[in-house]
Amino acid sequence: MSDRAHRPRQQAAGPEDRRPAGSTELLEYTATRSRDYLAQVSHRRVAAEWTSEELRGLLGRPLSAEGEPDPAIIESLAHAGDHATIASSGPRYFGFVVGGNLPAALAADWLVSTWDQNGAIYAMSPLAAVVEEITAGWLREIAGLAASMSVGFTTGCQMASFTGLAAARHRVLERAGWDVEVEGLCGAPPIDVIVSDEAHYTIVMALRLLGLGGRRVRRIATDGQGRMRIDALRAALQSTRAPCIVCAQAGNVNTGAFDPLCEIAEATRKSGAWLHVDGAFGLWASASPEYATLTRGIEHADSIATDGHKWLNVPYDCGIVFCADSQAHRAAMSLEAAYIVGSSCERDPHEFVPEESRRARATPVYAALRSLGRAGLSRLVEDCCRHARRFAQGLHAAGYEILNDVVLNQVLVAFGDGERTRRTIAALQQEGTCWCGGTVWQGRTAMRISVSNWRTTDEDVERSLEAMLRVAALSAHG
Ligand SMILES: *Cc1c(COP(=O)(O)O)cnc(C)c1O
């Protein structure tokens, strides 16, 4: 086919403006705009500058019949990005648990889109498949997990949990003489699912998608830090006859606390239940000799879910699931299709995840790990935790109440009553030096500070702390 045949047909309408996507100029322009964005993300106001109306004004329009020039499209998006993003990849965003993006991971993410590989099977992308395999090995090593654990790269931690719990559903029902992949759930033996009162809502969502939601889920009481109470779990396991799945947590999204994983693993194993652990951000504590004790016991889990796009600081979208029972993992996620001619000895990534066609999403993880090395990852974790402690110490010294034991990277602070705390959060977001969100912790309204970005420096912490104290003092009076 001649090169001509590939050109867009509308070219006659304005050939000079209609550079095909992928042209050198367009990509160079985009790289420049990205570079400028990153250069200012450390200095700008953290909150979005534009309102949704302003955004609609710039980006909304009737869809054109013939298409528009590519540079104009990228220009308007980049312009919107400069003014309407929240600077969550910057160093003073402490909302939720979001992480950032390491330069090597971001650059690798560009390559992933450039290559446009379908990372589903080895035959479609040997590169994607092999990078996944290598990255999976490094991740198991970092987390101290058995080399035999199977690994899948999902869109996020919710889907990583979905995958781990699908493997769980397969195995516990298989032991009860039921093939869930063939028979479905109608008429299946009931499964008891045990989660803590503090389970992340994405666990509940994953269970619901698997037909294990609602009344099937028993909730276990937690302590003052949100850790599952082991005595309550043991009692619950004792009264369970049915096939059973237990979901524990490594890193509470409010307090950063870890469930007692060793005891939970032991109790779960004794009762023959499956143990799934949600370690969305907490699993990364295992990368630091100083914090690894928090994750002790996680190596006994049957399945573990974590995020790449939070604390590992790779761009969205990236979650990771580990499964000790690799046979159950594959049975739950793969379907023999005649046209997917297996590449025999090579690993097909899609056999470990819910998606079929998928981006080569292990690649940014691969780049991040090579860039950081073991010590770099450990420092990333430790720096964030040190920053969190500094926030807690500075706020406490000013007379504000810290509601959690700061064991990791999460801090909960109350600025007096709920009303004043809410006022302070709103004023701080408005002020723009930094961004923190609100939460309710065991009945108390609190501001949550999550430090999970490699870009955050000591100076960012001091500047943000100063802003918090200034804004809190002002909001003391209505
Ligand atoms: C963020 C988070 C999740 C969900 O992860 P996604 O990547 O958003 O799907 C699950 N559990 C915990 C503890 C989290 O912090």
The ligand as a Gaussian input file, in Angstrom:
#p B3LYP/6-31G(d) Opt

LIG

0 1
 C       -6.615000       3.481000      47.174000
 C       -6.928000       2.267000      47.977000
 C       -7.631000       1.192000      47.387000
 C       -8.148000       1.248000      45.975000
 O       -7.157000       1.381000      45.028000
 P       -7.506000       1.857000      43.543000
 O       -6.196000       1.873000      42.896000
 O       -8.134000       3.205000      43.700000
 O       -8.450000       0.874000      42.954000
 C       -7.854000       0.076000      48.168000
 N       -7.444000       0.012000      49.444000
 C       -6.783000       1.028000      50.043000
 C       -6.335000       0.866000      51.474000
 C       -6.488000       2.190000      49.333000
 O       -5.826000       3.183000      49.914000

